[in-house]
Amino acid sequence: MSFVKTYEEILNNSAESGDFFDAEMLTLVWETKPEVIEKLLPAPLKPAEKPLVLAFVADYPSTNFSLPYKESALFVRASFDGQEGFYCLAMPVTNDMAMAGGREIWGYPKKLANITLQRDGDTIEGSTERHGIQFMKVKANLTGKINDNSAMDELLSLGVNPQGEYSDVAFNFKFSPSPVAGEPFDYPPRLVQGETVFKPKTFMFAEVEIELSPSEFDPWHEVPVERMLGGFYSVGDNSMLNDGKVLAEVDPIEFAPYAFLRWEWGKGKA
């Protein structure tokens, strides 16, 4: 081990994907107010056809890049140049290396948190907590049904495949705050796209509920549930492909109001 690596060590440590083995996930999808998504999306992202929100809680017992850890996330449906995907608003994790990799490579707005995910028979419960505030709490009943039976086509239109492999696209912004006073960033922020492939071994639709509590540090309650479509529980192998794309560079001043997903916003105590 050394602070300095050889080229051989760097090449041997490179992988085509970040792999998650036997990943256990509870995913929820709901519809929110269109004006909420319009407010939260930085240009050049635009609202998707429907104002959908996706959240999940996951337990990753084994990966090819880090120790076991748990993760939760909040996404809103967005569109770029005609292609729909999910824009990530928050992604708490329980491991520092998972946090660093996701933030530095892909731009995911990751923070350390306390996360739980427990299954008891056909009931699953999960939560996310930071600064002593449990701002997200979920519960699912594995009935094979979803909350709104008329919404099944909407869930499947997101690419979800109960019978086998599927993938989804995520949008994030990569940027580096400048140490120079008066200059917001080191370089123009970049909109990037990544793809994750899901290969479930177990897949069950679920009737779900979510409780979003106010927190000045993690304002998930800013994306309220107008109509809960439903959820699904899966256990399987996921692969985050290392073939991302830079889609666009954006104006630093226009993007600045959206650049605070990764840090706390509030006055500290003297």
DODRENZA-903976 format. One line per 2 residues: number of its first residue (from 1); their letters; for each residue x, y, z of N, C-alpha, C. Coordinates in steps of 0.001 Angstrom, whole numbers. Example, Ala and Ser with C-alpha at 12.3 -4.5 7.8 and 13.67 -1.06 7.14 Angstrom:
! DODRENZA-903976
1) AS) 13190 -5690 7800 12300 -4500 7800 13200 -3300 7800  12850 -2250 7080 13670 -1060 7140 12900 30 7870
//
This chain:
! DODRENZA-903976
1) MS) 834 -1194 0 0 0 0 872 1249 0  465 2251 -759 1225 3488 -855 302 4625 -1256
3) FV) 705 5846 -927 -35 7021 -1390 88 7195 -2904  1116 6570 -3494 1367 6675 -4935 1174 5312 -5578
5) KT) 398 5270 -6673 126 4017 -7363 891 3946 -8681  1229 2726 -9092 1866 2532 -10380 795 2481 -11470
7) YE) 1213 2670 -12728 265 2573 -13834 -346 1177 -13892  451 146 -13580 -57 -1224 -13598 -1163 -1390 -12548
9) EI) -953 -842 -11367 -1972 -933 -10325 -3245 -201 -10745  -3078 959 -11382 -4250 1728 -11827 -5038 942 -12868
11) LN) -4340 351 -13845 -5013 -401 -14898 -5703 -1640 -14345  -5058 -2324 -13403 -5632 -3534 -12823 -6848 -3231 -11951
13) NS) -6962 -1983 -11515 -8082 -1604 -10648 -9241 -1023 -11446  -9077 -936 -12767 -10135 -388 -13606 -11150 -1479 -13942
15) AE) -12424 -1118 -13919 -13486 -2086 -14223 -14472 -1477 -15206  -15155 -2324 -15967 -16125 -1843 -16933 -17396 -1333 -16268
17) SG) -17595 -1704 -14999 -18801 -1280 -14300 -18591 -1361 -12799  -19393 -594 -12077 -19473 -734 -10636 -20576 -1735 -10341
19) DF) -20217 -2863 -9733 -21165 -3968 -9594 -21647 -4129 -8159  -22942 -4391 -8038 -23599 -4594 -6752 -24196 -6005 -6776
21) FD) -23760 -6867 -5863 -24183 -8259 -5878 -25246 -8497 -4799  -26329 -9178 -5201 -27442 -9461 -4286 -27982 -8188 -3648
23) AE) -28092 -7142 -4466 -28607 -5856 -3993 -30089 -5989 -3640  -30443 -5572 -2446 -31829 -5607 -1983 -32384 -4186 -2046
25) ML) -33495 -3986 -2777 -34001 -2637 -3008 -35520 -2580 -2855  -35983 -1528 -2224 -37403 -1191 -2198 -37553 139 -2923
27) TL) -38320 149 -3999 -38474 1323 -4855 -39923 1787 -4844  -40123 3108 -4754 -41454 3702 -4757 -41538 4730 -5872
29) VW) -42711 4827 -6495 -42932 5811 -7553 -44239 6539 -7270  -44188 7878 -7332 -45405 8666 -7141 -45434 9858 -8079
31) ET) -46608 10418 -8182 -46799 11619 -8989 -46842 12819 -8058  -46142 13877 -8426 -46145 15106 -7635 -46730 16240 -8472
33) KP) -46665 17454 -7961 -47181 18603 -8688 -46208 18990 -9811  -46697 19273 -11002 -45796 19644 -12109 -44922 20839 -11784
35) EV) -45477 21824 -11061 -44693 23025 -10742 -43527 22728 -9809  -43631 21643 -9030 -42523 21249 -8153 -41321 20828 -8983
37) IE) -41566 19980 -9973 -40461 19511 -10812 -39895 20656 -11651  -40737 21521 -12148 -40264 22669 -12934 -39314 23530 -12106
39) KL) -39614 23691 -10822 -38770 24504 -9936 -37411 23847 -9683  -37381 22525 -9603 -36182 21820 -9166 -35212 21460 -10290
41) LP) -35654 21538 -11546 -34799 21106 -12650 -33919 22240 -13174  -32609 22075 -13165 -31721 23060 -13809 -31771 22894 -15328
43) AP) -31632 23997 -16037 -31498 23918 -17495 -30167 23234 -17833  -30096 22459 -18897 -31083 22314 -19973 -32073 21172 -19769
45) LK) -32141 20594 -18557 -33140 19566 -18303 -34539 20171 -18350  -35483 19387 -18812 -36871 19819 -18874 -37750 18763 -18205
47) PA) -38946 19143 -17760 -39850 18143 -17180 -40191 17054 -18190  -40338 15839 -17692 -40767 14736 -18545 -42253 14855 -18820
49) EK) -42778 13903 -19570 -44190 13950 -19942 -45091 13937 -18709  -44684 13173 -17672 -45478 13108 -16447 -44604 13467 -15249
51) PL) -45173 14168 -14249 -44387 14631 -13100 -44176 13523 -12073  -43308 12575 -12413 -43098 11408 -11569 -41848 11553 -10706
53) VL) -41921 10924 -9539 -40826 10909 -8566 -40521 9456 -8234  -39250 9144 -8080 -38827 7805 -7694 -37920 7897 -6480
55) AF) -38175 7065 -5493 -37303 6976 -4323 -37014 5511 -4045  -35851 5242 -3477 -35567 3863 -3083 -34740 3829 -1808
57) VA) -34781 2662 -1173 -33880 2323 -77 -33229 1004 -454  -31904 905 -277 -31190 -279 -743 -30153 -742 273
59) DY) -29939 -2044 273 -28873 -2655 1058 -27966 -3382 80  -26697 -2979 42 -25721 -3585 -860 -24737 -4419 -28
61) PS) -24960 -5726 100 -24091 -6550 952 -22707 -6809 358  -22580 -6640 -977 -21291 -6906 -1613 -21183 -6108 -2907
63) TN) -20026 -5458 -3111 -19764 -4719 -4350 -18330 -4985 -4799  -18003 -4528 -6003 -16631 -4696 -6500 -15783 -3443 -6279
65) FS) -16278 -2503 -5461 -15542 -1253 -5283 -15517 -747 -3844  -16275 -1343 -2925 -16364 -784 -1581 -16815 -1843 -601
67) LP) -16813 -1473 661 -17378 -2318 1700 -18900 -2349 1558  -19579 -3295 2198 -21043 -3288 2182 -21574 -1949 2710
69) YK) -22670 -1501 2129 -23266 -254 2606 -24728 -190 2226  -25413 793 2793 -26815 1049 2478 -26926 2407 1800
71) ES) -28013 2571 1056 -28193 3791 269 -29684 4063 117  -30030 5334 51 -31379 5724 -345 -31241 6849 -1362
73) AL) -32323 7153 -2071 -32208 8167 -3119 -33565 8751 -3452  -33512 9965 -3990 -34708 10680 -4444 -34437 11230 -5835
75) FV) -35286 10872 -6803 -35141 11301 -8186 -36453 11917 -8679  -36333 12832 -9652 -37511 13313 -10373 -37305 13016 -11857
77) RA) -38406 12733 -12533 -38339 12397 -13958 -38041 13650 -14763  -37103 13541 -15693 -36666 14691 -16481 -36394 14259 -17911
79) SF) -36169 15256 -18765 -35917 14990 -20172 -34787 15874 -20668  -33940 15297 -21523 -32908 16080 -22218 -32899 15669 -23676
81) DG) -33124 16654 -24546 -33055 16429 -25989 -33941 15252 -26414  -35113 15159 -25782 -36065 14130 -26155 -35927 12814 -25418
83) QE) -34839 12627 -24669 -34654 11378 -23927 -35028 11583 -22462  -35852 10681 -21921 -36242 10783 -20522 -35299 9966 -19632
85) GF) -35150 10442 -18415 -34351 9763 -17408 -34713 10329 -16058  -33890 10058 -15050 -34145 10552 -13703 -33028 11497 -13266
87) YC) -33417 12657 -12748 -32477 13624 -12180 -32427 13398 -10677  -31226 13216 -10141 -31060 12873 -8736 -31007 14126 -7862
89) LA) -31926 14195 -6888 -31953 15296 -5927 -31168 14972 -4658  -31086 13693 -4298 -30391 13310 -3070 -30065 11834 -3113
91) MP) -28920 11458 -2519 -28537 10061 -2449 -27691 9812 -1203  -28326 9716 -42 -27588 9411 1191 -27004 7999 1165
93) VT) -25851 7818 1799 -25191 6516 1884 -24600 6341 3281  -24174 5104 3582 -23592 4820 4898 -22096 4555 4828
95) ND) -21466 4770 3679 -20058 4452 3500 -19336 5604 2818  -18175 5986 3348 -17487 7170 2824 -16929 6962 1423
97) MA) -16466 5751 1095 -15929 5512 -245 -17043 5493 -1290  -18205 4965 -917 -19349 5010 -1832 -19776 6451 -2058
99) MA) -19686 7265 -1019 -20027 8680 -1152 -19039 9394 -2075  -17750 9163 -1849 -16727 9857 -2632 -16790 9465 -4103
101) GG) -16922 8167 -4380 -16950 7724 -5766 -18145 8276 -6525  -19307 8208 -5911 -20504 8702 -6583 -20475 10193 -6828
103) RE) -19927 10945 -5886 -19873 12405 -6029 -18805 12827 -7031  -17612 12257 -6914 -16484 12735 -7700 -16523 12255 -9155
105) IW) -17027 11038 -9370 -17031 10506 -10730 -18303 10904 -11478  -19459 10758 -10810 -20735 10915 -11506 -21496 12171 -11135
107) GY) -21110 12840 -10055 -21832 14041 -9640 -23048 13771 -8774  -23225 12541 -8293 -24368 12255 -7426 -24292 13067 -6140
109) PK) -25405 13645 -5699 -25423 14464 -4472 -25488 13578 -3222  -24366 12965 -2882 -24323 12008 -1779 -23886 12663 -476
111) KL) -24496 12199 615 -24128 12588 1974 -24181 11343 2853  -23428 11347 3947 -23478 10241 4892 -24737 10330 5733
113) AN) -25340 9181 6027 -26600 9143 6765 -26735 7809 7486  -27730 7726 8353 -28129 6465 8971 -29322 5921 8182
115) IT) -29182 4714 7656 -30199 4142 6773 -30556 2744 7253  -31846 2428 7250 -32297 1094 7628 -33145 496 6511
117) LQ) -33098 -825 6392 -33970 -1566 5493 -34144 -2956 6096  -35375 -3293 6463 -35640 -4551 7144 -36853 -5238 6526
119) RD) -36733 -6536 6343 -37866 -7321 5845 -38309 -8309 6912  -39607 -8365 7148 -40203 -9311 8072 -41377 -9970 7346
121) GD) -41124 -11142 6776 -42153 -11797 5986 -42468 -11001 4735  -43722 -10607 4606 -44134 -9827 3439 -44215 -8332 3734
123) TI) -43603 -7907 4825 -43575 -6486 5185 -42140 -5981 5184  -41934 -4833 4571 -40610 -4221 4523 -40713 -2794 5029
125) EG) -39764 -2398 5866 -39711 -1029 6362 -38302 -478 6177  -38235 816 5894 -36942 1472 5720 -37007 2913 6164
127) ST) -35836 3508 6394 -35792 4905 6826 -34438 5510 6506  -34409 6837 6498 -33156 7587 6339 -33148 8714 7352
129) ER) -32023 8868 8049 -31918 9857 9134 -30593 10593 9067  -30646 11895 9234 -29447 12731 9367 -29733 13818 10373
131) HG) -28704 14195 11151 -28832 15241 12170 -29982 14969 13135  -30215 13693 13422 -31257 13324 14354 -32665 13436 13807
133) IQ) -32802 13712 12500 -34124 13861 11877 -34347 12695 10915  -35370 11898 11182 -35751 10823 10270 -36686 11428 9232
135) FM) -36096 11905 8149 -36858 12691 7177 -37548 11839 6126  -37213 10551 6071 -37863 9648 5132 -38116 8306 5811
137) KV) -39365 7861 5748 -39744 6574 6314 -40676 5879 5332  -40385 4618 5012 -41187 3896 4024 -41640 2557 4593
139) KA) -42753 2082 4058 -43274 770 4429 -43911 149 3200  -43738 -1160 3043 -44288 -1852 1884 -44888 -3185 2301
141) NL) -45989 -3527 1655 -46594 -4845 1790 -46459 -5554 449  -45810 -6733 464 -45532 -7462 -770 -46756 -8279 -1177
143) TG) -47748 -7574 -1676 -49018 -8195 -2053 -49056 -8633 -3507  -48051 -8200 -4295 -48092 -8438 -5727 -48920 -7415 -6466
145) KI) -49496 -6469 -5722 -50299 -5397 -6297 -49571 -4072 -6079  -50063 -3016 -6734 -49554 -1671 -6489 -50694 -806 -5982
147) ND) -50365 376 -5498 -51377 1242 -4882 -52490 1623 -5837  -52104 1979 -7060 -53066 2403 -8078 -53004 1406 -9230
149) NS) -53980 506 -9285 -53946 -536 -10312 -53914 32 -11730  -54477 1229 -11910 -54492 1841 -13243 -53132 2385 -13646
151) AM) -52156 2367 -12707 -50843 2961 -12974 -49801 1947 -13418  -50189 694 -13608 -49192 -320 -13964 -48464 32 -15262
153) DE) -49196 505 -16265 -48542 874 -17527 -47545 2013 -17328  -47854 2932 -16411 -46927 4030 -16122 -45635 3504 -15516
155) LL) -45743 2532 -14598 -44543 1940 -14009 -43716 1214 -15066  -44382 435 -15893 -43661 -331 -16904 -43034 582 -17958
157) SL) -43647 1757 -18197 -43091 2692 -19181 -41757 3276 -18731  -41447 3163 -17439 -40160 3640 -16929 -39040 2640 -17213
159) GV) -39387 1517 -17806 -38394 502 -18144 -38375 -664 -17190  -39187 -622 -16139 -39219 -1705 -15167 -39670 -2995 -15844
161) NP) -38944 -4088 -15577 -39264 -5375 -16204 -39345 -6455 -15130  -40543 -6858 -14742 -40687 -7892 -13701 -40137 -9249 -14115
163) QG) -39934 -9446 -15430 -39542 -10760 -15938 -38036 -10914 -16167  -37284 -9799 -16107 -35861 -9953 -16404 -35098 -8643 -16319
165) EY) -34025 -8566 -17081 -33088 -7440 -17021 -33709 -6164 -17562  -33360 -5035 -16945 -33770 -3731 -17453 -32736 -2696 -17025
167) SD) -32870 -1482 -17544 -31901 -434 -17211 -32607 899 -17112  -31913 1874 -16491 -32439 3232 -16494 -31295 4227 -16629
169) VA) -31664 5447 -16985 -30709 6523 -17221 -30832 7554 -16110  -29698 8022 -15620 -29677 9059 -14585 -28931 10278 -15091
171) FN) -29470 11465 -14770 -28821 12735 -15089 -28266 13349 -13802  -27028 13846 -13885 -26412 14583 -12779 -25578 15721 -13358
173) FK) -25199 16634 -12485 -24317 17723 -12891 -22986 17595 -12155  -21904 17588 -12912 -20569 17580 -12329 -20032 19003 -12311
175) FS) -19483 19395 -11170 -18908 20739 -11064 -17950 20770 -9896  -17082 21759 -9907 -16089 21928 -8848 -16113 23371 -8366
177) PS) -16493 23619 -7111 -16501 24989 -6591 -15094 25591 -6606  -15014 26821 -6993 -13716 27488 -7105 -13232 28016 -5760
179) PV) -11916 27931 -5490 -11353 28534 -4284 -11120 30039 -4429  -11368 30556 -5633 -11136 31974 -5903 -12412 32763 -5620
181) AG) -12313 33773 -4783 -13468 34587 -4439 -14079 35224 -5684  -15398 35144 -5789 -16083 35755 -6925 -16219 34853 -8123
183) EP) -15569 33684 -8091 -15688 32721 -9185 -16405 31485 -8652  -17633 31210 -9111 -18400 30115 -8518 -17826 28725 -8769
185) FD) -17237 28491 -9969 -16779 27149 -10316 -15416 27205 -11001  -14698 26063 -10921 -13419 25945 -11613 -13603 25845 -13124
187) YP) -14726 25262 -13537 -15024 25069 -14955 -16536 25084 -15109  -17042 25293 -16308 -18499 25294 -16476 -19096 23955 -16047
189) PR) -20141 23961 -15230 -20780 22701 -14825 -21210 21882 -16027  -21117 20566 -15876 -21402 19670 -16986 -22557 18738 -16641
191) LV) -23516 18655 -17538 -24600 17695 -17411 -24092 16349 -17924  -24144 15320 -17063 -23652 13997 -17444 -24770 12962 -17350
193) QG) -24616 11917 -18123 -25592 10833 -18161 -24905 9522 -17835  -25545 8729 -16998 -25053 7391 -16684 -26173 6378 -16787
195) ET) -25804 5118 -16927 -26795 4058 -17058 -26501 2943 -16063  -27550 2448 -15421 -27443 1316 -14506 -28309 175 -15021
197) VF) -27746 -1032 -15025 -28454 -2229 -15466 -28850 -3040 -14228  -30115 -3460 -14192 -30645 -4234 -13076 -30954 -5654 -13550
199) KP) -30470 -6643 -12802 -30705 -8051 -13132 -31304 -8745 -11902  -32609 -8536 -11686 -33229 -9072 -10468 -33368 -10594 -10484
201) KT) -33120 -11184 -9319 -33389 -12610 -9109 -34744 -12784 -8425  -35121 -11771 -7657 -36422 -11715 -7002 -37063 -10384 -7342
203) FM) -38339 -10400 -7715 -39043 -9158 -8048 -40501 -9309 -7630  -40988 -8357 -6814 -42372 -8376 -6355 -42930 -6964 -6325
205) FA) -44101 -6778 -6923 -44778 -5503 -6790 -45309 -5357 -5362  -45463 -4102 -4921 -45829 -3857 -3531 -46731 -2636 -3397
207) EV) -47583 -2695 -2391 -48351 -1523 -1977 -47522 -793 -927  -47261 478 -1172 -46262 1202 -376 -46825 2496 200
209) EI) -46134 2987 1209 -46436 4296 1773 -45126 4951 2187  -45119 6278 2147 -43913 7023 2493 -44285 8230 3342
211) EL) -43447 8497 4322 -43621 9673 5188 -42390 10553 5040  -42604 11780 4587 -41508 12729 4375 -41631 13845 5399
213) SP) -40668 13895 6326 -40699 14892 7404 -39793 16063 7072  -40186 17284 7433 -39366 18458 7123 -37979 18395 7762
215) SE) -36989 18803 6989 -35613 18940 7473 -34935 20026 6649  -34320 20982 7309 -33643 22042 6559 -32406 21520 5843
217) FD) -31904 20353 6259 -30713 19777 5635 -31062 18819 4503  -32233 18203 4586 -32654 17200 3605 -34132 17407 3293
219) PW) -34457 18363 2438 -35856 18765 2229 -36626 17866 1264  -36634 16554 1542 -37367 15634 676 -38855 15959 654
221) HE) -39354 16573 1716 -40783 16914 1778 -41168 17951 722  -40161 18534 49 -40423 19518 -1001 -41019 18864 -2258
223) VP) -41003 17517 -2271 -41538 16778 -3410 -42713 15924 -2904  -43875 16514 -2684 -44978 15818 -2014 -45644 14770 -2905
225) VE) -46300 13831 -2230 -47040 12781 -2930 -48433 13305 -3270  -48729 13416 -4565 -50070 13747 -5016 -50854 12477 -5343
227) RM) -50157 11491 -5901 -50765 10192 -6202 -49685 9131 -6152  -49822 8181 -5232 -48852 7100 -5145 -49195 6033 -6173
229) LG) -48267 5806 -7109 -48500 4772 -8103 -48327 3391 -7489  -47211 3200 -6788 -46925 1914 -6166 -45433 1693 -6072
231) GF) -45057 466 -5750 -43645 176 -5589 -43314 -1259 -5960  -42023 -1589 -5813 -41594 -2959 -6062 -40343 -3260 -5249
233) YS) -40218 -4520 -4900 -39098 -5012 -4103 -38287 -5963 -4976  -36979 -5806 -4946 -36137 -6666 -5776 -34856 -7033 -5047
235) VG) -34339 -8209 -5407 -33013 -8652 -4971 -32308 -9169 -6219  -31120 -8618 -6483 -30422 -9045 -7690 -29088 -8357 -7846
237) DN) -28513 -8505 -9013 -27199 -7928 -9316 -27384 -6696 -10203  -26799 -5581 -9776 -26874 -4328 -10529 -25489 -3949 -11030
239) SM) -25446 -3310 -12174 -24172 -2844 -12725 -24305 -1402 -13180  -23494 -535 -12593 -23435 863 -13002 -22335 978 -14059
241) LN) -22737 1165 -15317 -21798 1095 -16431 -20843 2289 -16441  -19591 2014 -16738 -18580 3079 -16821 -18449 3597 -18246
243) DG) -19571 3984 -18824 -19544 4544 -20178 -20420 5797 -20225  -20239 6651 -19237 -21035 7867 -19150 -20780 8832 -20294
245) KV) -21669 9808 -20402 -21559 10815 -21457 -21676 12206 -20850  -20893 13143 -21371 -21085 14559 -21064 -22047 15099 -22105
247) LA) -23237 15502 -21665 -24283 15930 -22593 -24207 17406 -22939  -23772 18220 -21963 -23755 19670 -22203 -22967 20364 -21107
249) EV) -22445 21542 -21439 -21908 22449 -20428 -22925 23567 -20220  -23085 24010 -18975 -24137 24972 -18667 -23536 26259 -18125
251) DP) -24327 27308 -18210 -23888 28616 -17739 -23701 28592 -16222  -22524 28962 -15704 -22272 28883 -14262 -23230 29720 -13418
253) IE) -23558 30909 -13865 -24442 31772 -13081 -25858 31218 -13050  -26331 30709 -14186 -27667 30124 -14220 -27756 28859 -13367
255) FA) -26657 28100 -13290 -26683 26855 -12530 -26461 27060 -11037  -25839 28156 -10644 -25452 28368 -9240 -26570 28098 -8227
257) PY) -27835 28506 -8448 -28879 28237 -7438 -29144 26757 -7197  -28719 25891 -8127 -28987 24456 -8018 -27774 23676 -7490
259) AF) -26720 24383 -7104 -25439 23747 -6812 -25250 23396 -5339  -26342 23235 -4586 -26203 23035 -3145 -26814 21726 -2670
261) LR) -26919 20738 -3573 -27487 19456 -3185 -26526 18624 -2339  -25236 18905 -2429 -24243 18047 -1763 -23809 18564 -394
263) WE) -24184 19804 -66 -23715 20407 1176 -24889 20881 2023  -24623 21066 3304 -25650 21589 4199 -25864 23064 3905
265) WG) -27079 23489 4083 -27415 24896 3891 -28046 25385 5181  -27306 26169 5931 -27805 26656 7216 -26668 27234 8010
267) KG) -26991 28074 8956 -25972 28733 9761 -25498 27800 10880  -24189 27672 10995 -23644 26890 12089 -23586 27703 13367
269) KA) -23396 27007 14457 -23312 27683 15753 -21889 28149 15990  -21779 29362 16531 -20437 29906 16817 -19797 29176 17989
//
